């Protein structure tokens, strides 16, 4: 038997819809969530969830909880106000930099507002689990997180305070970690399918999180701040920061001897290529950066750009920044605009190269003299590469690492991320349990996040149309939006229909507002985005209503009995 559900009358609902977009809104989700009265800005990057918005947020949380519980997850709630010491022990007190909200209590002790909780979960398990018999265990929470974003934007997509589900697995073996990771991966697929999100699973880099395997769940959307590549010929997909390239070594013996070239006033790749009449791809670009203060050269083909974000992820937790003019002071071997790796790589600087700068390949590059370049500089003959890293900006048409087909690039919203952390945090806090052999066993961990409030925005981005929001049924604030077109008889019928639908177990929103024109009510019904709209209009006296599917626009006139039977089936 169906249980009676709540019937919410709009005459008693705190809601104020807007006809115009907020002046500062750029993305569809920002515009529509504000206009529909789901959220209101409190301050930069901080949002108030109003009654209908809170219902959507809770529906997303409910789906996340159900699927996490289904894989054996146990929900806890850790504090958001956290002591400095655990984050100092892991190194993240410094690594997070300006992203951390830091504060002191009245005694001068340092605290932070939690951006993520690996440290605290590790300490919790260290306190509660002492034997291999206590593991494996999966713990999760849905909680407010804090990051002091430099430029909060796009409404709830990038805020300074946000709702997140973070879960952590604890196992005694690497095989156990792989199983926990697989369980989360499957759970995430079910969660995003139930939410009605179009998503991609892509390879990612772990960065400051540490660990080995890492995948992101991305929701393609024009408003997305992540870029990812998709292969049209196979199933390869990756965050652009995780794209790899395979280049076979060349035969370096075919190249002639080094030739010094007179190239005055050619400090850039463009001026050099024009002066010599060669393609930029024949030149070697050497970008100088500082990694934790140490000068490092990064070599890439001259027609490509270094992706500093990608480089930073590869070298995390080290800090990467560009060199300045002052860094050349007292370094005569570094000739600005004419730097080459020959004679300097491994001596004056560590040399990192993109795989395209493969052993045996020949390049035109700086000769380490003002106004001079060198031709036939061969990798492996004239200089050695210290480390190979995929660091170029990915471009459309770059070959797929799996099949060689040209890649496509799309924008997306990151809605989930899963990591095999390994023992980074277990080592930091000496998280051991008594193993089966009676000796201490170091625990291995996984970390898994879902942006709950971000998922609301991602859904708004993917499902809206020109009239407003268009929620999937599982997350919508109601199943049915009943509109009374205006007259007393129509309002009476709307309330009656609402009560019958509620009694049948449906969640119902009834627009019974007096003094509001039918046009405004119809516009609001489209804007709010409830999946089914029922209108008590011109045929109300006959007991006939119009049933409209919000997504398709299909309409049908039914008697009240037929409508209730159809919608509650």
C-alpha positions in Angstrom: 0.0 0.0 0.0 1.3 3.5 -0.9 2.1 5.8 2.0 0.7 9.3 2.0 3.3 11.8 0.9 3.6 15.5 1.6 1.4 18.0 -0.2 3.1 21.4 -0.3 0.9 24.4 -1.0 2.8 27.2 -2.6 0.6 29.7 -0.7 2.5 28.6 2.4 5.9 28.0 0.8 8.7 30.5 1.2 9.6 31.0 -2.4 10.3 34.0 -4.6 10.9 33.5 -8.3 12.7 36.0 -10.5 11.9 36.9 -14.1 15.4 38.2 -14.8 18.8 36.5 -14.5 21.1 37.7 -11.7 23.6 40.3 -13.0 26.6 38.3 -11.9 25.4 34.9 -13.2 27.3 33.4 -16.2 26.2 29.7 -16.1 22.8 28.3 -16.7 22.7 26.5 -13.3 23.6 29.8 -11.5 20.9 31.7 -13.3 18.1 29.1 -13.0 18.8 28.0 -9.4 18.6 31.6 -8.2 15.6 32.5 -10.5 13.6 29.5 -9.4 14.1 30.3 -5.7 16.3 27.2 -4.9 19.3 29.1 -3.6 20.3 32.6 -2.6 23.8 34.1 -2.4 24.9 34.8 1.2 28.3 36.1 0.3 31.0 35.3 -2.3 31.1 31.5 -2.8 28.6 30.9 0.1 25.0 29.9 -0.6 21.8 29.5 1.3 19.7 26.5 0.3 16.0 27.5 0.3 13.2 25.0 0.9 12.9 23.6 -2.7 16.7 23.6 -3.1 17.2 21.8 0.1 14.8 19.1 -1.0 16.8 18.5 -4.2 20.1 18.5 -2.2 18.6 15.9 0.2 17.4 13.8 -2.6 20.9 13.6 -4.1 22.2 12.8 -0.6 19.7 10.0 -0.2 20.7 8.3 -3.4 24.4 8.6 -2.4 23.6 7.1 1.0 21.6 4.2 -0.4 24.3 3.2 -2.8 27.1 3.6 -0.2 25.2 1.5 2.3 24.7 -1.1 -0.4 28.5 -1.7 -0.7 28.8 -2.0 3.1 29.7 1.7 3.8 29.2 2.9 7.4 28.1 6.5 7.8 29.9 8.7 10.3 30.1 12.5 10.9 33.4 14.0 11.6 34.0 17.6 12.8 34.4 20.3 10.3 36.6 22.3 12.7 39.9 20.5 12.8 43.2 20.8 14.7 46.3 21.8 12.8 48.5 18.9 14.0 47.2 16.0 11.9 47.5 18.2 8.7 51.0 19.2 9.8 51.9 15.5 10.1 50.7 14.8 6.6 52.3 17.9 5.1 49.0 19.3 3.9 49.0 22.2 6.3 51.6 23.7 4.0 50.6 22.0 0.7 47.1 23.4 0.7 48.5 27.0 1.0 45.9 29.7 0.6 43.1 27.2 0.0 42.8 26.4 3.7 40.6 28.4 6.0 42.8 28.8 9.1 41.8 30.2 12.4 42.9 30.3 16.1 40.9 29.7 19.2 41.0 32.0 22.2 44.1 30.2 23.5 46.0 30.8 20.3 45.8 27.2 19.1 45.7 26.7 15.3 42.7 25.1 13.6 41.3 24.8 10.1 37.9 24.2 8.4 38.2 20.8 6.7 38.6 20.7 2.9 38.8 16.9 3.1 39.3 14.4 5.9 41.9 11.8 5.1 43.9 12.6 8.2 41.0 12.5 10.6 39.6 9.3 9.2 43.0 7.7 9.5 43.2 8.6 13.1 39.7 7.4 13.7 40.4 4.0 12.3 43.7 3.9 14.3 41.7 4.4 17.4 39.0 1.9 16.6 40.6 -0.9 14.7 43.5 -2.9 16.1 43.4 -6.3 14.3 43.1 -7.6 10.8 39.8 -9.0 11.9 38.5 -5.4 12.1 39.1 -4.8 8.4 38.2 -4.2 5.7 36.1 -1.2 6.6 34.5 1.5 4.5 33.5 4.7 6.3 31.8 7.7 4.7 30.2 11.0 5.6 28.2 13.7 3.8 29.3 17.0 5.2 30.1 20.6 4.5 33.6 21.3 3.3 35.6 24.5 3.0 38.1 25.8 0.5 39.1 29.4 0.3 38.8 29.7 -3.5 40.4 32.8 -5.0 37.6 33.4 -7.4 34.3 31.7 -6.4 32.1 31.6 -9.4 29.4 29.7 -11.3 27.0 29.7 -8.3 27.2 26.4 -6.4 29.5 24.9 -8.9 32.6 26.5 -7.4 31.9 27.7 -3.8 34.0 28.3 -0.7 31.5 26.1 1.3 30.0 23.0 -0.3 28.4 19.7 0.4 30.5 16.6 -0.3 30.4 12.9 0.3 33.8 11.6 1.1 34.5 7.9 1.9 37.6 6.0 2.8 38.4 2.3 2.6 40.9 0.6 4.9 42.4 -2.8 3.9 45.4 -4.9 4.9 46.4 -5.9 1.4 46.8 -4.2 -2.0 44.4 -6.7 -3.4 41.8 -5.7 -0.8 42.3 -2.0 -1.8 41.7 -2.9 -5.4 38.4 -4.6 -4.4 37.3 -1.6 -2.3 38.2 0.7 -5.3 36.1 -1.5 -7.6 33.2 -1.5 -5.2 33.2 2.3 -5.1 33.6 2.6 -8.9 30.5 0.4 -9.3 28.6 2.4 -6.7 29.4 5.7 -8.3 28.1 4.4 -11.7 24.8 3.5 -10.0 24.6 6.8 -8.2 25.1 8.9 -11.3 22.8 6.7 -13.4 20.1 7.1 -10.7 20.7 10.9 -10.6 20.1 11.0 -14.4 23.5 12.5 -15.1 25.4 12.0 -18.4 28.9 11.2 -17.3 32.3 9.8 -18.4 34.8 7.9 -16.3 38.3 9.2 -17.2 41.8 8.5 -16.2 43.2 11.2 -13.9 46.4 12.1 -12.0 46.6 11.8 -8.2 48.5 15.0 -7.6 48.7 16.1 -4.0 46.4 13.3 -2.9 49.1 10.8 -3.6 48.5 7.1 -4.4 48.4 5.2 -7.7 45.2 4.6 -9.6 42.9 7.6 -9.9 39.8 8.2 -12.0 37.4 11.1 -12.3 33.7 11.1 -13.0 32.9 14.0 -15.3 29.6 15.4 -16.4 30.0 17.0 -19.9 28.7 20.6 -19.8 29.7 23.8 -21.5 30.0 25.4 -18.0 32.6 22.8 -16.9 36.0 23.9 -15.7 37.6 20.6 -16.5 38.7 19.5 -19.9 38.9 15.9 -21.0 39.7 13.9 -24.1 37.5 11.4 -25.7 38.5 8.9 -28.4 35.7 8.5 -31.1 37.1 5.1 -32.1 37.7 3.3 -28.8 36.7 3.7 -25.1 39.7 5.8 -24.1 38.9 8.9 -22.1 41.1 10.9 -19.8 41.5 14.3 -18.0 43.7 16.4 -20.2 46.2 16.4 -17.4 46.4 12.6 -17.5 46.8 12.1 -21.3 49.9 10.2 -22.2 51.8 9.9 -25.5 53.9 7.1 -26.9 56.9 8.0 -29.0 59.4 5.4 -30.2 63.1 6.3 -30.0 64.6 7.4 -33.3 67.9 6.5 -35.0 70.2 9.3 -33.8 73.1 8.2 -36.0 71.5 9.6 -39.2 71.9 13.2 -38.0 74.9 15.4 -38.8 77.2 17.2 -36.4 76.1 20.1 -34.3 75.9 23.3 -36.4 75.9 26.7 -34.7 73.6 29.3 -36.4 73.7 33.1 -36.3 70.2 34.0 -35.2 70.2 37.6 -34.0 67.0 39.0 -32.4 65.2 35.6 -32.3 64.4 35.0 -28.6 61.0 33.4 -29.4 60.1 30.3 -31.3 58.1 32.3 -33.7 60.9 34.7 -34.6 63.4 31.8 -34.8 61.2 29.7 -37.1 60.6 32.7 -39.4 64.3 33.6 -39.5 65.4 30.1 -40.4 62.4 29.3 -42.6 61.5 26.1 -40.7 58.4 24.8 -39.0 58.1 25.6 -35.3 57.8 21.8 -34.7 61.5 21.4 -35.8 62.6 23.6 -32.8 63.0 22.7 -29.2 61.4 25.0 -26.7 63.1 25.1 -23.2 60.9 26.6 -20.6 62.6 27.4 -17.3 60.6 27.0 -14.1 61.4 26.9 -10.4 60.5 23.7 -8.5 60.6 24.4 -4.8 63.1 27.2 -5.7 65.4 25.0 -7.9 65.6 25.9 -11.6 64.4 23.2 -13.9 64.2 23.2 -17.7 61.2 21.7 -19.4 61.7 20.7 -23.1 58.8 20.4 -25.6 58.5 20.7 -29.3 58.4 24.4 -30.4 54.9 24.2 -31.8 53.5 23.0 -28.4 52.8 24.8 -25.1 53.7 23.5 -21.6 50.7 22.8 -19.5 51.7 24.3 -16.2 48.8 22.7 -14.4 49.8 19.3 -15.7 53.4 19.9 -14.8 52.3 20.9 -11.3 50.2 17.8 -10.9 53.2 15.6 -11.9 55.5 17.3 -9.5 53.1 17.7 -6.6 53.5 18.4 -3.7 56.4 20.6 -4.9 55.6 24.2 -5.8 56.1 25.1 -9.5 56.5 28.7 -10.7 57.9 30.4 -13.7 61.4 32.0 -13.5 61.7 35.8 -13.5 64.4 38.1 -14.9 66.0 38.1 -11.4 66.6 34.4 -11.6 69.1 35.0 -14.5 71.2 37.3 -12.3 74.5 35.7 -11.5 73.8 32.8 -13.9 75.8 33.6 -17.0 75.3 30.1 -18.4 71.6 30.9 -18.7 71.2 33.2 -21.7 67.6 34.4 -21.8 65.9 33.5 -25.0 68.7 31.3 -26.2 68.8 28.4 -23.6 69.7 25.0 -24.9 70.0 21.7 -23.0 73.4 20.7 -24.5 76.2 21.1 -21.9 73.7 22.3 -19.2 71.2 19.4 -18.7 72.0 17.6 -15.5 74.5 20.3 -14.6 73.1 23.8 -14.6 69.6 22.4 -14.2 67.5 19.3 -14.1 66.0 18.6 -17.5 62.5 17.3 -17.9 61.1 16.6 -21.4 57.9 15.7 -23.0 58.0 12.1 -24.6 57.9 13.8 -28.0 61.5 14.8 -27.3 62.4 11.2 -27.7 65.9 9.6 -27.8 67.5 10.0 -31.2 65.4 12.9 -32.3 67.2 16.0 -33.6 66.3 19.6 -32.9 67.1 23.3 -33.4 67.5 24.9 -30.0 69.3 27.7 -28.2 73.1 27.6 -28.3 73.5 29.2 -24.8 75.0 32.3 -26.5 73.3 35.6 -27.2 71.9 35.6 -30.8 72.9 32.0 -31.4 71.0 28.8 -32.0 72.3 25.3 -32.8 71.1 22.7 -35.3 71.3 18.9 -35.1 71.1 18.8 -31.3 70.3 15.1 -30.8 68.7 13.7 -27.7 71.0 11.1 -26.1 74.0 12.2 -28.1 74.3 15.9 -27.2 72.3 15.9 -24.0 70.4 13.5 -21.7 66.8 13.9 -20.4 66.6 13.4 -16.6 62.8 12.7 -16.5 60.1 12.2 -19.1 56.7 13.6 -18.2 53.6 14.3 -20.4 53.5 18.1 -20.0 52.2 19.6 -23.2 48.8 21.2 -23.6 46.7 18.6 -25.3 45.2 19.6 -28.7 42.3 18.2 -30.7 43.6 15.6 -33.1 46.4 14.4 -30.9 46.7 10.6 -31.2 44.8 8.4 -28.9 47.3 6.5 -26.7 45.2 3.3 -27.2 44.4 3.2 -30.9 46.0 6.3 -32.5 42.8 8.0 -33.6 42.6 11.7 -33.3 41.2 12.8 -29.9 38.3 15.1 -29.2 38.4 17.6 -26.4 35.3 18.5 -24.3 34.5 20.5 -21.2 33.0 18.9 -18.1 32.1 19.3 -14.5 34.0 17.0 -12.1 31.3 15.3 -10.0 33.3 12.5 -8.5 36.9 11.3 -8.0 38.3 8.0 -6.7 41.9 7.3 -5.6 43.9 4.3 -4.5 45.8 6.2 -1.9 47.9 3.4 -0.8 49.9 3.9 2.5 50.6 7.7 2.3 48.4 8.5 5.3 48.9 5.2 7.0 52.6 5.9 7.0 52.1 9.5 8.3 50.1 8.2 11.3 51.6 4.7 11.7 48.3 3.1 11.1 49.0 -0.6 11.8 46.8 -3.5 12.8 47.8 -6.9 14.1 48.2 -9.1 11.1 47.3 -12.8 10.7 50.9 -13.7 11.3 50.9 -11.9 14.7 53.0 -9.0 13.3 52.0 -5.4 12.7 50.5 -4.9 9.2 50.4 -1.4 7.6 46.9 -0.5 6.4 46.3 0.6 2.8 43.7 3.2 2.0 41.4 4.5 -0.7 39.7 7.9 -0.9 36.5 8.6 -2.8 34.6 11.8 -3.2 31.3 13.0 -4.7 30.4 16.7 -4.9 26.8 16.5 -3.6 26.0 20.2 -4.1 28.0 20.3 -7.3 25.9 17.4 -8.6 22.8 19.6 -8.2 24.4 22.2 -10.4 25.6 19.6 -12.9 22.1 18.3 -13.2 20.7 21.8 -13.8 23.4 22.4 -16.5 22.6 19.1 -18.3 18.8 19.0 -18.1 17.6 22.6 -18.3 15.8 24.0 -21.4 14.8 27.5 -22.6 11.9 27.6 -20.1 13.8 26.6 -16.9 14.9 23.6 -14.9 13.9 20.1 -15.8 14.7 17.7 -13.0 14.9 13.9 -13.2 12.2 12.5 -11.1 14.5 11.0 -8.4 16.0 14.3 -7.5 13.1 16.7 -8.2 11.6 18.5 -5.2 8.2 17.0 -6.0 6.8 14.4 -8.4 3.9 16.5 -9.6 3.3 20.2 -9.7 -0.5 21.0 -9.7 -1.4 24.4 -11.0 -4.8 26.1 -10.2 -5.4 28.4 -13.1 -7.1 31.0 -10.9 -10.8 30.7 -10.2 -12.2 29.3 -7.0 -13.4 26.1 -8.6 -10.0 25.5 -10.2 -8.2 26.0 -6.9 -10.7 23.7 -5.2 -10.0 21.0 -7.8 -6.3 21.5 -7.7 -6.2 21.0 -3.9 -8.4 17.9 -4.3 -6.1 16.4 -7.0 -3.1 17.2 -4.8 -4.6 15.4 -1.8 -5.4 12.3 -3.9 -2.0 12.2 -5.5 -0.4 12.6 -2.0 -2.5 9.8 -0.7 -1.3 7.6 -3.5 2.3 8.2 -2.3 3.4 11.0 -4.6 5.2 14.2 -3.6 3.0 17.1 -4.7 3.5 20.8 -5.0 0.2 22.7 -5.5 0.2 26.3 -6.8 -2.9 27.6 -5.0 -1.6 31.2 -4.7 -4.3 33.8 -4.7 -3.9 37.0 -6.7 -1.2 35.4 -9.0 -2.1 35.3 -12.7 -2.4 32.0 -14.6 0.5 33.2 -16.8 2.8 33.7 -13.9 1.9 30.3 -12.4 2.5 28.5 -15.8 5.8 30.3 -16.2 6.8 29.3 -12.6 5.8 25.7 -13.2 8.2 25.5 -16.2 10.9 27.3 -14.3 10.8 25.1 -11.2 11.2 22.0 -13.3 9.0 19.4 -11.5 8.7 16.3 -13.9 4.9 16.4 -14.3 2.6 19.4 -14.4 -1.1 19.0 -13.8 -3.3 22.0 -14.6 -6.8 22.6 -13.2 -8.0 25.0 -15.9 -11.0 25.6 -18.2 -12.5 22.2 -17.8 -12.3 22.1 -14.0 -16.1 22.1 -13.6 -16.2 18.9 -15.6 -13.6 17.3 -13.3 -11.0 17.3 -16.2 -7.4 18.3 -15.9 -4.5 18.7 -18.3 -1.4 16.5 -17.6 1.8 17.7 -19.1 5.3 16.1 -19.2 7.7 18.9 -18.4 10.6 17.4 -20.4 8.8 16.4 -23.6 6.0 19.0 -23.5 3.4 16.3 -24.3 -0.1 17.1 -23.0 -3.2 15.1 -22.4 -6.6 15.9 -20.9 -7.8 13.3 -18.3 -10.4 13.1 -15.6 -9.2 13.4 -12.1 -9.6 9.7 -11.5 -7.7 8.9 -14.7 -4.9 11.4 -13.9 -4.4 10.0 -10.4 -4.4 6.4 -11.6 -2.0 7.2 -14.4 0.5 9.2 -12.3 0.4 6.8 -9.3 0.8 3.7 -11.4 
